[in-house]
Amino acid sequence: FPGFRPAHELPGIGAVLRRAAARADPGMRLTPRRYRETRSVGMIVLADEEGRAASFAEDVQRSLEEIGAYRRERRPWLPHVTVARFVERPRLRPEPPRVRTFVPSDAAAYLSRLRPGGAEYRVLESVALG
């Protein structure tokens, strides 16, 4: 999540995504492992078999930094799927879904807007991995 970016940066961000997706290993495999909460989101943390998703994320982050459209967080990248947003942390403890390992096929750049009724996402560009 690069955060707020001006509209004139979108073509460069899209180009980074396309190049990284073309170089991505199409055999990345992700497996749901556990539920985790932060102060504002609940997520399913994924195991990244063989580190292929992390390599893709590293490529995207490094390339976005090179064009000045991203500044890396101090914490390491964590493969996950956000499943809930909240104002007050509920401290849930659900079991992860009984979903087997999956292979992602696409990557996308989204416009994300947080609204009173919930988050709204719009796909700006979607590209096949590998």
C-alpha positions in Angstrom: 0.0 0.0 0.0 1.9 3.0 -1.2 -0.6 5.4 0.4 -1.9 8.6 -1.2 -0.2 9.1 -4.6 -0.9 11.9 -7.1 -2.8 10.9 -10.3 0.2 11.8 -12.5 2.2 8.9 -10.9 -0.3 6.3 -11.9 1.2 5.5 -15.3 4.6 4.8 -13.7 3.1 2.7 -11.0 1.2 0.7 -13.6 4.5 0.2 -15.5 6.2 -1.1 -12.4 3.4 -3.5 -11.8 3.4 -4.8 -15.3 7.2 -5.3 -15.3 7.3 -7.0 -12.0 4.3 -9.3 -12.9 6.0 -10.3 -16.1 9.1 -11.3 -14.1 7.1 -13.0 -11.3 7.4 -16.8 -10.7 3.9 -18.1 -11.7 4.3 -20.9 -9.3 4.0 -18.9 -6.1 2.0 -20.8 -3.6 0.2 -19.4 -0.6 -1.5 -21.2 2.3 -3.7 -19.7 5.0 -2.0 -20.2 8.4 -3.6 -18.0 11.1 -5.8 -15.1 11.9 -4.2 -11.8 13.1 -5.5 -8.5 14.2 -3.9 -5.0 14.2 -5.7 -2.0 15.8 -7.8 -1.5 12.7 -7.9 -4.7 10.6 -8.3 -8.5 10.8 -6.4 -10.6 8.4 -5.6 -14.2 7.4 -1.8 -14.5 7.4 -0.5 -16.7 4.5 2.5 -19.0 4.4 4.6 -18.2 1.3 6.0 -21.5 0.2 9.5 -21.1 -1.2 9.4 -17.2 -0.8 8.1 -16.6 -4.3 5.5 -14.1 -3.2 8.0 -12.3 -1.1 10.3 -12.0 -4.1 7.5 -10.5 -6.1 6.7 -8.0 -3.3 10.4 -7.1 -3.0 10.6 -6.4 -6.8 7.5 -4.2 -6.7 8.6 -2.3 -3.6 12.1 -1.7 -4.9 10.9 -0.6 -8.3 8.3 1.8 -6.7 11.0 3.2 -4.5 13.2 3.8 -7.6 10.5 6.0 -9.2 9.8 7.8 -5.9 6.3 6.4 -5.5 6.8 4.3 -2.4 8.7 4.4 0.9 9.1 1.0 2.6 7.7 0.4 6.0 10.1 -0.6 8.8 8.4 -3.9 9.3 8.9 -6.7 6.8 6.3 -7.5 4.2 3.7 -10.0 5.4 1.6 -12.0 3.0 -2.0 -11.7 4.1 -5.6 -11.2 3.1 -7.5 -8.4 4.9 -10.9 -9.8 5.9 -12.2 -7.1 8.3 -11.8 -3.5 9.2 -13.0 -2.1 12.5 -12.9 1.1 14.6 -12.4 -0.8 17.9 -10.4 -4.0 17.9 -12.7 -6.9 18.7 -9.9 -9.4 19.7 -11.4 -12.2 17.7 -9.8 -15.7 17.6 -11.3 -17.5 14.6 -9.6 -20.5 13.1 -8.2 -19.8 9.6 -10.5 -21.0 6.8 -10.1 -24.6 5.7 -8.7 -23.5 2.3 -5.9 -25.4 0.8 -2.8 -23.9 -0.8 -3.6 -21.6 -3.7 -1.6 -20.1 -6.6 -2.4 -16.4 -7.3 -2.9 -15.7 -11.0 -3.0 -11.9 -11.1 -1.8 -8.7 -9.4 -3.6 -5.4 -9.3 -3.3 -1.8 -8.5 -6.3 -0.5 -6.6 -7.7 2.8 -5.7 -8.8 2.5 -2.1 -11.2 4.8 -0.3 -12.2 4.4 3.3 -15.8 5.5 3.7 -18.2 5.6 6.7 -20.0 2.5 5.3 -16.7 0.6 4.7 -13.8 0.4 2.4 -14.3 0.9 -1.3 -11.8 -0.6 -3.8 -11.6 0.0 -7.6 -9.2 -1.9 -9.8 -7.0 0.5 -11.8 -4.9 -2.1 -13.5 -4.8 -5.9 -13.4 -2.0 -8.0 -14.8 -1.3 -11.7 -15.1 1.6 -13.1 -13.0 4.5 -14.7 -15.0 
